[in-house]
Amino acid sequence: MDERAYAEVIVDLPVANTDKVFHYHVPPHLRPILQQGVRVQVPFGNKRLTGFVVGFSPRPAVSPTKDILSVVDKQPAFTPELYALARWLSQRCLCTLARALRTIAAPSHSGSARFADQVFPVDSPVDDQRLLEKAPKQAVAWRVSREFPGLTRSQLAAQAGVSLQVVNALIGKGVLTLSRHAVNRRPYAAIGDGIIPNEGLPVLTEEQITALDAITGGLESGERQVYLLHGVTGSGKTEVYIRSVVSTLSRGRQALVLVPEIALTGQMVERFRERFGDRIAVLHSRLGSGERYDEWRRIYNGKASVVLGARSAVFAPLPDVGLIIIDEEHEPSYKQEEDPKYHTRDVAFARATMQKAVVVLGTATPSLKTFARTIRGGAELLKLDHRIDNRPMPRVSLVDLRDEYRAGNRRVFSRYLAAKVNEKLAQKEQVILFLNRRGYSSVVLCRECGLVMRCPHCAISLTHHRDGLLRCHYCNHQSWLPGQCPTCRSTYLSTLGTGTQKVEEEVEQLFPRARVVRMDSDTVSRKNSHERILRTFSSGQADILIGTQMVAKGLDIPGVTLVGVINADTSLLLPDFRAAERTFQLITQVAGRAGRGDLTGEVVVQTYCPDHYSILTAKEHNYEQFFIREMGIRRKLQYPPFSSLARVIIRGSDENEVRESAQMFKRNLMPSSNDHVQIMGPAPAPVSRIKDQYRWHLVLKAPQARILRLLLRDALERFQRLSRKRVVVSIDIEPEYIN
């Protein structure tokens, strides 16, 4: 009996009642090419759907069975290790296995492969002699083709200094021949693959050596180990990462390096390419589909042993991961906000357990959850308390914006910050200005009737941009700023709040000779725009960089001696129990961009709350003091990490159905809940409508996340079995945001 006669297929249809293995007969002509992980086309009801082969069986579970129609990709979309990880992800995030497989699977390469024609000379001495005599340009191209066989037609023409027509003429005469080959698209190809010799490597500090020795010891143990590399900004964490990767590769294993922002990828690629050359592969969402596919294939085929990327790179198809590094581990961007709502840190821990790998969590401002885990013995603490070459930490000054208001200053810049910027510009030094809000103004208000201009598709106010457009930052709806109020026809429309565009406008007024670049979601929408902006600034072609949180971490630009935080309260005053933690992290991180070169750095923080402990401890670069204060409040209120939260979001196009479904979901929770579980809601979500979908939610609190998962899994199964409403239910264990 053929052990591969029937394939076990998960159909790529993320619906609960189809979340199981279906058996399909494997036609004889497909058996040699079918293996676990391959995408196939299968009949499903009256449809033709894509599915993933997850196994084989000599006999089907039910009879009769249908035939697999075709193979989509001969190369598997995931490895056995990633399939195990997808099953864990499905259980962890309470999502279907089909959705988990879609998350971890390779990008489909249908139609995305790129080919080019290589040119090779045909050995023909007679022709060669004729070319030399009668067609000198063809003769030159002929000689170049013999010296450099395998160039493309355009490359050969350029190398020989002739036109493409000359090369084509040689091909037409049969003197040159073409051979087709696949082109490997490489992101960040301009950075190059040169490797620094050992004698050019920086000398490690004693703290770096101690940290590296500990990580190397973990690699030698052959078991999962977790380290928190807690180092102040500029203390050389990246060099510890690189040396740890070297140690991993020397043991024949692979390394995975994760960064929180795509904006940081270019700088990290440059550092790692200098040390590992072509062994580096890059994965993140801003790559083109062809680049993503080619990089995934390089990793899968064993041609790249180090993978560097953002959140989704945690699913890279490395067969033997020995080291996983999560840089800036505290960043909320490591949490996936779409289903399945995984946290990269949790996936890394699971993968490390499966593959007996070492995890290094690096940051100057650990999340409270991670630092609490370390205190409890869940990770080993490695400290880097000093900057490289013992450079001083930047001096932080606080400006009370209430005093500015009382003095009649209504500008974005306080008098002190404006003076400091002028001083740095006069000294030919660089400045970073940070405000975590893009656009020009956050609200457009009618002063006559009080109308706030809102998005017609989302329950959110429209943001006014400098070009006169009003944009929704949830659905990207846009319209022009009207000349009068749509309700009362008044012309008294006011714009309130400050965004990065207004900061840019005031910079142009106050410092007209300064060269300015801005880095926020509006300026980095095009491919490689992150790199272009940072290259302009780091090369000294701009004096001032204005940006949102993407400039607040990781950037290492020696010419920056002043950082200005325009308003520290944008994160502090949010209705979120993590508001103080995020404010401390943002101020500390953005302050760390100053003084990384030979000159001492300064930081000016503008705030209406200069006495708040998160701002005062950030001023002193004192993480431990902040941790003690914040943990006392969390313990008193039983907020994480002293409890676990979960959030259930019900959304749909009919508001009544959404509300009724939310109430029904709570009723399904009640039989299984106990005194240890607190259920809040249902209620409209803070943003109650997004993209014409109404949103209600429930928030649950329990001593442990495991309790919430068991409770919610049962409730979800009952709800999906009983409900006939046209709604979508999404579950988020340990949410980063509640919006």
Residue pairs with C-beta under 8 A, 6 or more apart in sequence:
1 58
1 59
2 31
2 58
3 56
3 57
3 58
4 26
4 31
4 34
4 56
5 25
5 26
5 56
5 57
5 58
5 59
6 23
6 24
6 25
6 26
6 56
6 57
6 58
6 59
6 60
6 65
7 23
7 24
7 25
7 26
7 34
7 40
7 53
7 55
7 56
7 57
7 68
8 21
8 22
8 23
8 53
8 54
8 55
8 56
8 57
9 21
9 22
9 23
9 24
9 40
9 42
9 51
9 52
9 53
9 54
9 68
10 20
10 21
10 22
10 51
10 52
10 54
10 97
10 98
10 101
11 18
11 22
11 42
11 44
11 49
11 50
11 51
11 98
12 49
12 50
12 51
12 52
12 98
12 101
12 102
13 44
13 49
13 98
14 95
14 96
14 98
14 99
14 102
14 339
15 96
16 96
16 716
16 717
16 720
17 720
18 98
19 96
19 97
19 98
21 54
21 55
21 61
22 42
22 44
22 51
23 57
23 60
23 61
23 62
23 65
24 40
24 42
24 65
24 66
24 67
24 68
25 60
25 65
25 66
25 67
25 68
26 34
26 56
26 67
26 68
27 67
27 68
30 68
30 70
30 71
33 71
33 74
34 40
34 53
34 56
34 68
34 71
35 53
35 76
36 53
36 54
36 55
36 56
36 76
36 80
36 83
37 52
37 53
37 54
37 76
37 77
37 78
37 79
37 80
37 82
37 83
38 52
38 53
38 71
38 72
38 73
38 74
38 75
38 76
38 77
39 50
39 51
39 52
39 53
39 71
39 72
39 73
39 77
39 105
39 108
40 50
40 51
40 52
40 53
40 68
40 69
40 70
40 71
40 72
41 48
41 49
41 50
41 51
41 68
41 69
41 70
41 71
41 72
42 48
42 49
42 50
42 51
42 66
42 68
42 69
43 49
43 66
43 67
43 69
44 51
48 69
50 72
52 77
52 78
52 98
52 101
52 105
54 83
54 101
72 108
72 110
73 106
73 108
73 109
73 110
75 106
75 109
75 297
75 300
76 106
76 300
77 101
77 105
77 106
77 108
78 86
78 101
78 104
78 105
78 106
78 317
79 300
79 317
79 319
81 319
81 351
81 354
81 355
82 104
82 315
82 317
83 101
83 104
84 354
85 104
85 315
85 347
85 350
85 351
85 354
86 97
86 100
86 101
86 103
86 104
87 97
87 100
88 350
89 95
89 100
89 103
89 104
89 340
89 342
89 347
90 96
90 97
90 99
90 100
90 340
91 709
92 340
92 342
92 346
92 350
92 709
92 733
93 100
93 339
93 340
93 341
93 342
93 731
93 733
94 709
94 712
94 713
94 716
94 731
94 733
95 339
95 340
95 731
99 339
99 340
100 340
103 312
103 315
103 340
103 342
104 315
106 293
106 296
106 297
106 300
106 317
107 289
107 292
107 293
107 296
108 293
109 293
109 297
112 289
112 290
112 293
113 182
113 290
113 293
114 182
114 183
114 185
114 290
115 180
115 181
115 182
115 183
116 152
116 180
116 181
116 183
117 152
117 153
117 178
117 179
117 180
118 149
118 150
118 151
118 152
118 178
118 179
118 180
118 181
119 145
119 149
119 150
119 151
119 152
119 153
119 156
119 167
119 171
119 176
119 177
119 178
120 145
120 149
120 150
120 176
120 177
120 178
120 179
121 142
121 145
121 146
121 149
121 175
121 176
121 177
122 174
122 175
122 176
122 177
124 175
127 173
127 175
128 139
128 142
131 138
131 139
131 142
131 175
132 139
135 169
137 160
137 162
137 166
138 162
138 166
138 169
138 170
138 175
140 160
140 161
140 162
141 156
141 157
141 160
141 162
141 166
141 167
141 170
142 170
142 175
142 176
143 160
144 151
144 156
144 159
144 160
145 151
145 156
145 160
145 170
145 176
148 156
148 159
151 159
153 164
153 167
153 168
153 171
153 178
154 164
156 167
157 163
157 164
157 166
157 167
160 166
160 167
167 176
170 176
171 177
171 178
184 294
184 298
185 288
185 290
185 291
185 294
186 291
186 294
186 295
187 282
187 287
187 291
187 295
188 265
188 266
188 269
188 270
188 273
188 282
188 531
191 266
191 269
191 270
191 273
192 273
193 273
193 277
193 278
194 273
194 274
194 277
195 274
195 275
195 276
195 277
196 274
196 275
202 236
202 239
202 388
204 212
204 236
204 239
204 243
205 236
205 384
205 386
205 388
207 231
207 235
207 383
207 384
207 385
207 386
208 236
208 239
208 240
208 243
208 384
210 382
211 227
211 229
211 231
211 240
211 382
211 383
211 384
212 240
212 243
212 244
212 247
214 227
214 380
214 382
215 227
215 240
215 244
215 247
215 323
215 358
215 360
215 382
216 244
216 247
218 225
218 227
218 358
218 380
219 244
219 247
219 248
219 251
219 253
219 322
219 323
219 358
222 356
223 356
224 349
224 352
224 353
224 356
224 357
224 358
224 359
225 358
225 359
225 380
226 349
226 352
226 358
226 359
226 361
226 378
226 379
226 380
227 358
227 359
227 360
227 361
227 379
227 380
227 381
227 382
228 329
228 361
228 362
228 366
228 370
228 371
228 374
228 379
228 380
228 381
228 382
229 237
229 240
229 360
229 361
229 362
229 363
229 382
229 384
230 363
230 364
230 366
230 371
230 381
230 382
230 383
230 384
230 623
231 237
231 240
231 362
231 363
231 364
231 383
231 384
231 385
232 364
232 384
232 385
232 386
232 387
232 393
232 592
232 621
233 364
233 387
233 393
233 588
233 589
233 591
233 592
233 593
233 596
234 387
234 388
234 391
234 556
234 592
234 595
234 596
235 364
235 384
235 385
235 386
235 387
235 388
236 384
236 388
237 327
237 362
237 384
238 268
238 271
238 327
240 360
240 362
240 384
241 257
241 325
241 327
241 360
241 362
242 271
242 272
242 275
244 255
244 323
244 325
244 358
244 360
245 255
245 257
245 272
245 275
245 276
245 306
245 323
245 325
246 275
248 254
248 255
248 322
248 323
248 358
249 255
249 276
249 279
249 305
249 306
251 322
252 320
253 320
253 321
253 322
253 323
253 357
254 305
254 306
254 307
254 318
254 319
254 320
254 321
254 322
254 323
255 305
255 306
255 307
255 321
255 322
255 323
255 324
255 325
256 306
256 307
256 313
256 314
256 316
256 318
256 321
256 323
256 324
256 325
256 348
257 268
257 272
257 306
257 307
257 308
257 309
257 325
257 327
258 308
258 309
258 310
258 311
258 313
258 314
258 324
258 325
258 326
258 327
258 334
258 344
258 348
259 265
259 268
259 308
259 309
259 310
259 327
259 328
259 554
260 310
260 311
260 327
260 328
260 331
260 333
260 334
260 553
260 554
261 310
261 331
261 333
261 549
261 550
261 553
261 554
262 284
262 285
262 286
262 310
262 530
263 519
263 524
263 530
263 534
263 550
263 551
263 554
264 327
264 328
264 553
264 554
264 555
265 282
265 284
265 308
265 309
265 310
265 530
266 530
266 531
266 534
267 534
267 554
267 555
267 556
268 308
268 327
268 554
269 280
269 282
269 308
272 280
272 306
272 308
273 280
276 305
276 306
278 303
278 304
279 304
279 305
279 306
280 304
280 306
280 307
280 308
281 295
281 298
281 299
281 304
281 306
281 307
281 308
281 316
282 295
282 307
282 308
282 309
283 292
283 295
283 296
283 299
283 307
283 308
283 309
283 310
283 312
283 313
283 316
284 309
284 310
284 312
284 313
285 310
285 312
286 527
286 530
287 295
288 527
295 304
296 316
296 317
298 304
299 307
299 316
299 317
299 318
300 317
302 319
305 318
307 313
307 316
307 318
309 316
310 333
311 333
311 334
311 336
311 344
314 324
314 344
314 347
314 348
314 351
315 347
320 355
321 351
321 352
321 355
321 357
322 355
322 357
322 358
323 357
323 358
323 360
324 348
324 351
324 352
324 357
324 358
324 359
324 360
325 359
325 360
325 362
326 334
326 344
326 345
326 348
326 359
326 360
326 361
326 362
327 362
327 363
327 554
328 362
328 363
328 553
328 554
328 589
329 345
329 361
329 362
329 363
329 366
329 367
329 370
330 363
330 365
330 366
330 367
330 370
330 585
331 553
332 582
332 736
332 737
334 343
334 344
334 345
335 341
335 342
335 343
335 344
335 735
335 736
336 342
336 343
336 344
337 736
337 737
339 730
341 730
341 731
341 732
341 733
341 735
343 734
343 736
345 361
345 370
348 359
349 359
351 357
352 358
352 359
361 370
361 379
363 370
364 588
364 589
364 592
364 623
365 584
365 585
365 588
365 589
365 623
366 374
366 623
367 581
368 581
368 627
368 630
368 631
368 634
368 640
368 641
369 640
369 641
370 379
371 627
372 631
372 641
373 379
373 641
374 380
374 381
387 393
387 596
391 595
391 596
391 600
392 595
392 600
393 595
393 601
393 621
394 563
394 591
394 592
394 594
394 595
394 600
394 601
394 602
394 603
395 600
395 601
395 602
395 603
396 591
396 602
396 603
396 604
396 605
396 618
396 619
396 620
396 621
397 416
397 602
397 603
397 604
397 605
398 605
398 607
398 610
398 615
398 619
399 414
399 416
399 417
399 604
399 605
399 606
399 607
399 610
400 607
400 608
400 610
401 414
401 567
401 606
401 607
401 608
402 608
404 414
404 415
404 606
407 415
409 415
411 418
411 506
411 510
412 498
412 502
412 503
412 506
412 566
413 421
413 506
413 510
413 564
413 566
414 604
414 606
416 604
417 564
417 604
417 606
418 510
420 562
420 564
420 602
420 604
421 431
421 510
421 511
421 514
421 544
421 562
421 564
422 511
424 430
424 431
424 561
424 562
425 431
425 511
425 513
425 514
425 543
425 544
427 561
429 559
429 560
429 561
429 562
429 599
430 537
430 540
430 542
430 543
430 544
430 545
430 557
430 559
430 560
430 561
430 562
431 543
431 544
431 545
431 560
431 561
431 562
431 563
431 564
432 544
432 545
432 546
432 547
432 551
432 555
432 560
432 562
432 563
432 564
432 590
432 593
432 594
433 503
433 507
433 544
433 545
433 546
433 547
433 563
433 564
433 566
434 547
434 548
434 549
434 551
434 552
434 563
434 564
434 565
434 566
434 586
434 590
435 498
435 499
435 500
435 503
435 546
435 548
435 565
435 566
435 567
435 570
436 548
436 549
436 552
436 570
436 571
436 586
437 497
437 498
437 499
437 500
437 548
437 570
438 463
438 473
438 499
438 500
438 501
438 520
438 521
438 522
438 548
439 463
439 464
439 465
439 471
439 473
439 499
439 500
439 501
439 522
440 463
440 464
440 465
440 466
440 495
440 499
440 501
440 502
440 505
441 463
441 464
441 495
441 496
441 497
441 498
441 499
441 502
442 461
442 463
442 464
442 496
442 497
442 498
442 499
443 452
443 453
443 461
443 464
443 495
443 496
443 497
444 452
444 453
444 461
444 462
444 464
444 470
444 481
444 493
444 494
444 495
444 496
445 451
445 452
445 453
445 493
445 494
445 495
445 496
446 452
446 485
446 487
446 488
446 490
446 492
446 493
446 494
447 490
447 492
447 493
447 494
448 485
448 488
448 490
448 492
449 485
449 487
449 488
449 490
451 485
451 486
451 487
451 488
452 461
453 461
453 462
453 470
454 460
454 461
454 462
455 461
455 462
455 472
455 474
455 475
455 477
456 477
457 472
457 475
457 477
457 689
457 690
457 691
457 692
458 472
458 474
458 475
458 477
458 687
458 689
458 690
458 691
459 687
459 688
459 689
459 690
460 472
460 473
460 474
460 687
460 690
462 470
462 471
462 472
462 477
462 479
463 470
463 471
463 472
463 473
463 499
464 470
464 481
464 495
465 471
465 501
465 522
466 501
466 502
466 504
466 505
468 480
468 481
469 478
469 479
469 480
469 481
470 478
470 479
470 480
470 481
471 477
471 478
472 478
473 521
474 687
474 690
474 691
475 690
475 691
481 493
482 493
483 491
484 490
484 491
484 493
485 491
485 492
485 493
498 566
498 567
500 518
500 520
500 546
500 547
500 548
501 518
501 522
503 546
503 566
504 516
504 518
504 546
507 514
507 516
507 544
507 546
508 514
508 516
511 544
514 543
514 544
515 541
515 542
515 543
515 544
516 542
516 543
516 544
516 545
516 546
517 533
517 536
517 537
517 542
517 544
517 545
517 546
518 533
518 545
518 546
518 547
519 530
519 533
519 534
519 545
519 546
519 547
519 548
519 550
519 551
520 546
520 547
520 548
520 550
521 548
523 529
523 533
524 530
524 533
524 550
530 550
533 545
534 555
536 542
537 545
537 557
538 557
538 559
540 559
545 551
545 560
549 586
551 590
551 593
552 586
552 589
552 590
552 593
553 589
553 590
553 592
555 593
556 596
557 593
557 596
558 596
558 597
558 598
559 597
560 593
560 594
560 595
560 596
560 597
560 601
561 594
561 595
561 597
561 599
561 600
561 601
561 602
562 594
562 601
562 602
562 603
562 604
563 590
563 591
563 593
563 594
563 601
563 602
563 603
563 604
564 603
564 604
564 606
565 587
565 590
565 591
565 603
565 604
565 605
565 606
565 607
566 606
567 606
567 607
568 583
568 586
568 587
568 605
568 606
568 607
568 609
568 615
569 607
569 608
569 609
571 579
571 582
571 583
571 586
572 579
572 580
572 583
572 607
572 609
572 612
572 614
572 615
573 579
573 609
575 686
576 582
576 737
576 738
577 634
577 637
577 639
577 640
578 736
580 612
580 613
580 614
580 630
580 633
581 614
581 630
583 612
583 614
583 615
583 618
584 614
584 615
584 617
584 618
584 623
584 626
584 630
587 605
587 614
587 615
587 618
587 619
588 618
588 621
588 623
590 603
591 601
591 603
591 605
591 618
591 621
593 601
594 601
594 602
594 603
595 601
595 602
605 615
605 618
605 619
607 615
609 615
610 616
613 626
613 629
613 630
614 626
614 630
617 623
617 625
617 626
617 629
618 626
633 639
634 640
634 641
634 642
635 642
638 701
640 734
643 701
643 702
643 703
644 701
644 702
644 703
644 704
644 705
644 707
644 708
644 733
644 734
645 699
645 700
645 701
645 708
645 734
645 735
646 699
646 700
646 702
646 705
646 708
646 709
646 712
646 731
646 732
646 733
646 734
646 735
647 697
647 698
647 699
647 700
647 731
647 732
647 735
647 738
648 662
648 665
648 697
648 698
648 699
648 700
648 712
648 729
648 730
648 731
648 732
649 685
649 695
649 696
649 697
649 729
649 730
649 731
649 732
650 658
650 661
650 662
650 665
650 682
650 695
650 696
650 697
650 727
650 728
650 729
650 730
651 658
651 690
651 693
651 694
651 695
651 696
651 727
651 728
651 730
652 658
652 661
652 693
652 694
652 725
652 726
652 727
652 728
653 692
653 693
653 694
653 726
654 694
654 726
655 694
657 725
657 726
657 727
658 694
658 695
658 696
658 727
659 682
659 694
659 696
660 725
661 696
661 719
661 723
661 725
661 727
661 729
662 681
662 682
662 696
662 697
662 698
663 682
664 719
664 722
664 723
664 725
665 682
665 698
665 715
665 719
665 729
666 679
666 681
666 682
666 698
668 714
668 715
668 718
668 719
668 722
669 679
669 698
669 700
669 711
669 712
669 715
670 679
672 710
672 711
672 714
672 715
673 679
673 711
676 702
676 703
676 707
677 700
677 701
677 702
677 707
677 708
677 711
678 700
678 701
678 702
679 698
679 699
679 700
680 698
680 699
680 700
680 701
681 696
681 697
681 698
681 699
682 696
682 697
682 698
683 696
683 697
683 698
684 694
684 695
684 696
684 697
685 695
685 696
685 697
685 738
685 739
686 738
686 739
687 695
687 739
688 694
688 695
688 696
689 695
697 738
699 738
700 708
700 711
700 712
702 708
702 711
705 733
705 734
708 733
709 733
712 731
712 733
716 729
716 731
719 729
720 729
